[in-house]
């Protein structure tokens, strides 16, 4: 009786495990953004993609919006009181509209795919690399993953450029592509990772980034200029010096100091990137390769460089984050107590849940193997005394074991299962 209860208990455990696997298979398919291997954060069902430091974007928005709100609430009103016209309303409207425009540029910079190169599921085949690969780049002439060389040569505008193999993404990076350690992605025409926008700056958002920093520079100059005009108006109206005028409008003085400091940051950044565009460089290339000491294969001249960077068509994203994630197949083997190995059928698993699902299946298969081994010993049940093992119990356990064995595709055990059923039926 005790053996019968233990057998039913194990069969019930197998049934529960099988039910959990079937429920997981019946779950809605995962989307690409849900199975994404990078460090990105997605919003609105994968429509917006940010870097892992997206929270810094809140600070950036506050640094822009709060000073503009204070400026629009105080300075235009003081200007209107002195000039008897609509200049105050005009200044306030322009500052608010221009700020909204800057926030849109900020969202386009930080909330879109910067040019992420999709990862490979498997390393490229060594025979597909070509003869231009450099095997000697590995120490001692050794190869990298799956026998792949560390670099290979490609021709760009008549010049030979080395491209590196990315072990994380399992691909040879395109020219001007680099792997961002923060977002954990390879990005085309990688410029840098900007913590202020919480995103990599690459091929698909560099233009919006330049427009953002240059527009922020113009806004700083706009606020500074009208705060200075307001201070000058106060000095003329009250016939006082600068210090007294600042005491009468401390908000204007604070905003002037704030925008003076900010314009050095965003203005300097704008000037630096205008220089990079004129020479067709990226920030990463400028700091790493120093093209002023070597020939830049991407430099096409001042006019063509600006046309290529600012007027060329922005390519479509190579990733469909809302598409259904492709299922993968995992084959596994488990050892039997007899020393034989059985190769069960492949089971489809999700991208992120593959390891977990495979581990559960292995445990289930081991339990089934042990149960089949024990069920083979149940052939002797008919010869046991009725008070030790019931004939009906032998039949139920053998039937359940046979059902689960068939469910997991164990055709190799069908002969033993039929033999058990025939024997128990004869005894019945």
GULUM-674295 format. One record per residue (C-alpha): residue in one letter; x, y, z. Coordinates in steps of 0.5 Angstrom, whole numbers, plus 500, padded with zeros to 3 digits. Last residue first. Example, Ala and Ser with C-alpha at 12.3 -4.5 7.8 and 13.67 -1.06 7.14 Angstrom:
<sites>
S527498514A525491516
</sites>
This chain:
<sites>
X486482474X493478473X492478466X491486465X497487470X501483465X499486458X500493461X507492463X509489457X505494453X510499457X516495456X515495449X513503448X520505452X523507445X517511444X519516449X515522446X514526452X507525452X508517451X512517457X507521461X501516459X505509460X507512467X499513468X497506466X503503470X501506476X493505475X495497473X499496479X494499484X489495481X493489483X494491490X501491493X502488500X496485503X494482496X501478497X506479491X506475485X502479481X506485483X512482480X511486473X512492478X519492477X518495470X514500473X520502478X525503471X519507468X518511474X526513475X526515467X520519468X523523474X529524470X525527465X521531469X528534472X530535465X524539463X525543469X532545467X530546460X524551462X529555466X534556461X529558455X525563459X529569456X528567449X522563450X523555449X521550444X522543446X527538442X525531443X528526448X535523447X536517452X543515455X544509458X548508465X542504468X540510473X539514466X543520464X539526461X540529455X538536452X536539446X534547446X529550440X529557440X522561439X523568435X520574439X514577436X515584433X514590438X521592438X522591430X530592430X534595424X531602425X530606418X535610416X536617416X536620409X542625408X541632410X545633416X551628416X552627409X551634407X555637412X561632410X560634403X561641404X567641408X570635404X570628404X573626410X571618412X578615410X581620415X588620414X593620420X595625426X589629425X585623425X586622433X584615433X581614440X579621442X576624435X574617433X569616439X567623438X565622431X569625425X567628419X572634419X566639418X561635422X567634428X568641428X560643429X560638434X565642438X562648437X555645439X558642446X561649447X555652447X551647451X556647456X559655456X551657455X549653461X554658466X551664463X544662463X545661470X548667472X543671467X537667471X540669478X540677475X533677472X530673479X534679483X530684480X530690484X536688488X539687481X538694479X541697485X547693483X547696476X547703478X540707478X536712474X530709476X527708469X534707466X537702471X530698471X531698463X538696463X536690468X530688463X535688457X540684461X534679463X532679455X539677453X540672458X533668456X535669449X542666449X540660454X535659449X540659443X544654446X538649448X537650440X544648439X544642444X538639441X539640434X546636435X542631438X537630433X542630428X546624432X539620433X539615427X547614426X549614434X548618440X547613446X541614451X540617457X539624455X544627460X548621460X550622453X553615450X558617445X559618437X557611435X556610427X552604428X551602435X553595438X549594444X550593452X547600454X552602458X558598455X556601448X559597443X562601437X560602430X564606425X565601420X560595421X562591427X563583426X558579429X557575436X553581439X557580446X564577443X564583438X569582432X573588430X573592424X580594421X579599415X583599409X582606405X579606398X573610400X572604406X575598404X574592410X579588414X578583419X579583426X579578432X579572428X574567429X575560431X569559434X570565439X577567438X583564434X590564437X596566433X600567439X596573442X590574437X591579432X595574428X589571425X587577421X581577416X582579409X581572406X574571407X569571414X564566411X569560412X569562419X562561420X559567424X557566431X550564433X544568435X547574432X545581435X541586432X546593430X543598434X542605431X540610436X533607437X529612439X527615446X533619447X534624441X527624439X525626446X530631447X528634440X521634443X523638449X527643445X520645441X517645448X522650450X521654443X514655445X515657452X520662450X517665444X510666448X513669454X517674450X511676445X507677452X512682455X513686448X506687447X507695448X507700454X515699454X516699462X510695465X511690459X518689461X517687468X511682466X516679461X521678466X517674472X512669469X516667463X523667466X521663472X517658467X524658463X528656469X524650471X523647464X530646462X534644468X528640470X528636463X535635464X534632471X528628469X533625463X537622468X532617470X533614463X540611466X539604463X538607456X531609453X527605447X520608446X515604442X516598446X509597449X509604451X516604455X522600454X529600458X535598455X540594458X541589452X538582451X531584449X526579451X521583452X523588447X522583442X515581444X513575448X508570445X502569449X502564454X499557452X506554452X507556459X501553461X503546458X510547462X506548468X501542467X507537465X510539472X503538476X502531472X510529474X508531481X502527481X506521478X511522484X505522489X501516486X508512486X509513493X502512495X502505491X509503495X506505502X500500500
</sites>
